[in-house]
């Protein structure tokens, strides 16, 4: 099976420009980057893809064993980069994809030369000396709700994740994206996401890194952005004037400005 088909790979923009890979978060697909793409296509070769189990990927390629770990999703990202023979690509990961990008950069350092983390969280569950934003009981209840009634969970959680109650169409879009995902595959991705702990992996990052946090984000609070920034050597931290967990949709102008400014500094 070709990687193009498996991961529904899209390549657009300037074929001579540096490569920028846009990676979506849980319950989403590459369409979530549609407001970012126009800011990049003139100068960069833009690569979009769907993780197996998401969007228009080949669902027959899904393996619960492979995707029970973030390493499985990182392998997807690496294989997309290898199929396109990308070198020193900038990996822009939203939410859990920020950590997937960290893992992918470790697996294939020749393929990924910089990271942009959009609303990252290395661990969602609070720990001694660490605030992830959720208690273990919170996550247990979230997973129980998701696994028993995925459509109901999506309807409740999508507006919370998106924030921006004054733009209800954004929450509705996220809900529709969740609901378009195969429930069994979404359950695997959700468990992998919300139970992950990538804090030690952050210390191993050796590439230029931009951390983008939102001023208000119930999924990845400001303490998490500060933690990621401190843990990743030499990283830059930018606090966006944005609310919610998906600033590339709710506040695309400031998000794009931060990303393109970082990219310009790499050239």
Buried (B, 14 or more C-beta within 10 A) or exposed (E): EEBBEBBBBBBEBBEEBBBBBBBBBBBBBBBBBEBBBEBBBEBBBBBBBBBBBBBBBBBEBBEBEBBBEBBBBBBBBBBBBEBBEBEBBBBBBBBBBBBBBBBBBBBBEEBBBBBBBBBBBBBBBBEEEBBBBBEEEBBBEBBEBBBEEBEEBBBEBBBBBBBBEEBEEBBBBBBEBBBBBBBEBBBBBBBBBBBBBBBEBBEEBEBBBBBBBBEEBBBBBBBBBBBBBEBBEEBBBBBBEBBBBBBBBBBBEBBBBBBBEBBEEEE
